[in-house]
Amino acid sequence: MTETPEIPETEAATEATVVETPPDRLAADPSSPFFDAETLQRGIGVRFKGVEKFTVEEYCVSEGWIRVPAGKGRDRFGRPLLIKLTGDVEVWFKG
């Protein structure tokens, strides 16, 4: 049998931490280059200026903005009209 090398606990913990960090930028639109279906299926929570938001279409933590639908308006392709709000953005994986 072949033996697998032992991984120190600190390296294993670091690898687990890296996996548990949500991406810096994520979009719900499949045509966006920042779309990631696996991450969206896992579930992402977004808190903007201390308030949890449930209608976020796109976010960027490093630049500090989110895009949310502006009412019930639609563009000519049937997608919601989005507005960009700036402020403190926090994201996490749900459950």
C-alpha positions as protocol buffer text, in pm:
chain_id: "A"
residue {
  index: 1
  type: MET
  ca { x: 0 y: 0 z: 0 }
}
residue {
  index: 2
  type: THR
  ca { x: 105 y: 356 z: -54 }
}
residue {
  index: 3
  type: GLU
  ca { x: 108 y: 593 z: 238 }
}
residue {
  index: 4
  type: THR
  ca { x: -23 y: 947 z: 206 }
}
residue {
  index: 5
  type: PRO
  ca { x: 187 y: 1225 z: 357 }
}
residue {
  index: 6
  type: GLU
  ca { x: 58 y: 1379 z: 677 }
}
residue {
  index: 7
  type: ILE
  ca { x: -72 y: 1735 z: 644 }
}
residue {
  index: 8
  type: PRO
  ca { x: -11 y: 1954 z: 949 }
}
residue {
  index: 9
  type: GLU
  ca { x: -329 y: 2088 z: 1110 }
}
residue {
  index: 10
  type: THR
  ca { x: -238 y: 2450 z: 1034 }
}
residue {
  index: 11
  type: GLU
  ca { x: -216 y: 2385 z: 658 }
}
residue {
  index: 12
  type: ALA
  ca { x: -542 y: 2188 z: 659 }
}
residue {
  index: 13
  type: ALA
  ca { x: -716 y: 2469 z: 849 }
}
residue {
  index: 14
  type: THR
  ca { x: -577 y: 2727 z: 604 }
}
residue {
  index: 15
  type: GLU
  ca { x: -703 y: 2528 z: 305 }
}
residue {
  index: 16
  type: ALA
  ca { x: -1051 y: 2500 z: 462 }
}
residue {
  index: 17
  type: THR
  ca { x: -1057 y: 2875 z: 532 }
}
residue {
  index: 18
  type: VAL
  ca { x: -969 y: 2959 z: 172 }
}
residue {
  index: 19
  type: VAL
  ca { x: -1253 y: 2738 z: 44 }
}
residue {
  index: 20
  type: GLU
  ca { x: -1502 y: 2900 z: 283 }
}
residue {
  index: 21
  type: THR
  ca { x: -1440 y: 3254 z: 155 }
}
residue {
  index: 22
  type: PRO
  ca { x: -1697 y: 3373 z: -100 }
}
residue {
  index: 23
  type: PRO
  ca { x: -1568 y: 3533 z: -421 }
}
residue {
  index: 24
  type: ASP
  ca { x: -1488 y: 3905 z: -422 }
}
residue {
  index: 25
  type: ARG
  ca { x: -1729 y: 3964 z: -711 }
}
residue {
  index: 26
  type: LEU
  ca { x: -2029 y: 3756 z: -816 }
}
residue {
  index: 27
  type: ALA
  ca { x: -2319 y: 3803 z: -1057 }
}
residue {
  index: 28
  type: ALA
  ca { x: -2650 y: 3617 z: -1093 }
}
residue {
  index: 29
  type: ASP
  ca { x: -2672 y: 3687 z: -1469 }
}
residue {
  index: 30
  type: PRO
  ca { x: -2547 y: 3384 z: -1672 }
}
residue {
  index: 31
  type: SER
  ca { x: -2410 y: 3613 z: -1946 }
}
residue {
  index: 32
  type: SER
  ca { x: -2178 y: 3789 z: -1699 }
}
residue {
  index: 33
  type: PRO
  ca { x: -1810 y: 3686 z: -1675 }
}
residue {
  index: 34
  type: PHE
  ca { x: -1854 y: 3687 z: -1294 }
}
residue {
  index: 35
  type: PHE
  ca { x: -2133 y: 3425 z: -1297 }
}
residue {
  index: 36
  type: ASP
  ca { x: -2062 y: 3104 z: -1100 }
}
residue {
  index: 37
  type: ALA
  ca { x: -2351 y: 2857 z: -1079 }
}
residue {
  index: 38
  type: GLU
  ca { x: -2189 y: 2633 z: -816 }
}
residue {
  index: 39
  type: THR
  ca { x: -2136 y: 2924 z: -577 }
}
residue {
  index: 40
  type: LEU
  ca { x: -2491 y: 3053 z: -628 }
}
residue {
  index: 41
  type: GLN
  ca { x: -2639 y: 2706 z: -562 }
}
residue {
  index: 42
  type: ARG
  ca { x: -2442 y: 2688 z: -238 }
}
residue {
  index: 43
  type: GLY
  ca { x: -2608 y: 3011 z: -125 }
}
residue {
  index: 44
  type: ILE
  ca { x: -2459 y: 3354 z: -61 }
}
residue {
  index: 45
  type: GLY
  ca { x: -2574 y: 3601 z: 201 }
}
residue {
  index: 46
  type: VAL
  ca { x: -2519 y: 3973 z: 139 }
}
residue {
  index: 47
  type: ARG
  ca { x: -2526 y: 4247 z: 401 }
}
residue {
  index: 48
  type: PHE
  ca { x: -2518 y: 4604 z: 267 }
}
residue {
  index: 49
  type: LYS
  ca { x: -2462 y: 4889 z: 514 }
}
residue {
  index: 50
  type: GLY
  ca { x: -2552 y: 4653 z: 799 }
}
residue {
  index: 51
  type: VAL
  ca { x: -2883 y: 4534 z: 645 }
}
residue {
  index: 52
  type: GLU
  ca { x: -2923 y: 4191 z: 487 }
}
residue {
  index: 53
  type: LYS
  ca { x: -3038 y: 4217 z: 124 }
}
residue {
  index: 54
  type: PHE
  ca { x: -3221 y: 3940 z: -61 }
}
residue {
  index: 55
  type: THR
  ca { x: -3256 y: 4093 z: -411 }
}
residue {
  index: 56
  type: VAL
  ca { x: -2889 y: 4150 z: -497 }
}
residue {
  index: 57
  type: GLU
  ca { x: -2813 y: 4068 z: -862 }
}
residue {
  index: 58
  type: GLU
  ca { x: -2438 y: 4144 z: -846 }
}
residue {
  index: 59
  type: TYR
  ca { x: -2186 y: 4256 z: -585 }
}
residue {
  index: 60
  type: CYS
  ca { x: -1821 y: 4353 z: -547 }
}
residue {
  index: 61
  type: VAL
  ca { x: -1672 y: 4356 z: -197 }
}
residue {
  index: 62
  type: SER
  ca { x: -1339 y: 4522 z: -282 }
}
residue {
  index: 63
  type: GLU
  ca { x: -1503 y: 4813 z: -467 }
}
residue {
  index: 64
  type: GLY
  ca { x: -1793 y: 4838 z: -217 }
}
residue {
  index: 65
  type: TRP
  ca { x: -2105 y: 4820 z: -434 }
}
residue {
  index: 66
  type: ILE
  ca { x: -2409 y: 4607 z: -512 }
}
residue {
  index: 67
  type: ARG
  ca { x: -2658 y: 4607 z: -800 }
}
residue {
  index: 68
  type: VAL
  ca { x: -3026 y: 4562 z: -717 }
}
residue {
  index: 69
  type: PRO
  ca { x: -3344 y: 4581 z: -928 }
}
residue {
  index: 70
  type: ALA
  ca { x: -3495 y: 4928 z: -959 }
}
residue {
  index: 71
  type: GLY
  ca { x: -3862 y: 4855 z: -903 }
}
residue {
  index: 72
  type: LYS
  ca { x: -4048 y: 4641 z: -1154 }
}
residue {
  index: 73
  type: GLY
  ca { x: -3897 y: 4799 z: -1465 }
}
residue {
  index: 74
  type: ARG
  ca { x: -3751 y: 4578 z: -1738 }
}
residue {
  index: 75
  type: ASP
  ca { x: -3515 y: 4651 z: -2025 }
}
residue {
  index: 76
  type: ARG
  ca { x: -3598 y: 4557 z: -2384 }
}
residue {
  index: 77
  type: PHE
  ca { x: -3454 y: 4207 z: -2331 }
}
residue {
  index: 78
  type: GLY
  ca { x: -3678 y: 4136 z: -2031 }
}
residue {
  index: 79
  type: ARG
  ca { x: -3403 y: 4169 z: -1768 }
}
residue {
  index: 80
  type: PRO
  ca { x: -3465 y: 4385 z: -1460 }
}
residue {
  index: 81
  type: LEU
  ca { x: -3331 y: 4740 z: -1460 }
}
residue {
  index: 82
  type: LEU
  ca { x: -3050 y: 4755 z: -1205 }
}
residue {
  index: 83
  type: ILE
  ca { x: -2917 y: 5040 z: -993 }
}
residue {
  index: 84
  type: LYS
  ca { x: -2573 y: 5048 z: -836 }
}
residue {
  index: 85
  type: LEU
  ca { x: -2555 y: 5129 z: -464 }
}
residue {
  index: 86
  type: THR
  ca { x: -2223 y: 5202 z: -294 }
}
residue {
  index: 87
  type: GLY
  ca { x: -2134 y: 5131 z: 68 }
}
residue {
  index: 88
  type: ASP
  ca { x: -2001 y: 4859 z: 299 }
}
residue {
  index: 89
  type: VAL
  ca { x: -2062 y: 4509 z: 159 }
}
residue {
  index: 90
  type: GLU
  ca { x: -2026 y: 4186 z: 358 }
}
residue {
  index: 91
  type: VAL
  ca { x: -2080 y: 3840 z: 207 }
}
residue {
  index: 92
  type: TRP
  ca { x: -2087 y: 3488 z: 350 }
}
residue {
  index: 93
  type: PHE
  ca { x: -2191 y: 3136 z: 258 }
}
residue {
  index: 94
  type: LYS
  ca { x: -2531 y: 3041 z: 396 }
}
residue {
  index: 95
  type: GLY
  ca { x: -2567 y: 2721 z: 593 }
}
